[in-house]
């Protein structure tokens, strides 16, 4: 893994971490942050992507909650939705 000498991280280790981070972003997010010189842009894009995932999860939770309000609480579908809401 990453070897730290006296608390310092090498350029190669930084490049490896940046590459790993890029691989976690969807293609559309990676376009603007592809080079090593734009590591700060990559971090900003990663933060934006994480925020968007939070918004999507919140939106899905709200939509499932609204759907639950229109369903019979004892139905199998309601059980599935309750299970999904617990997992968020």
Secondary structure, 3 states (H helix, E strand, C coil): CCCCECCECCHHHHHHHHHHHHHHCCHHHHHHHCCHHHHHHHHHHHHHHHHHHHHHHHHHHHHHHHHHHCCCCCCHHHHHHHHHHHHC
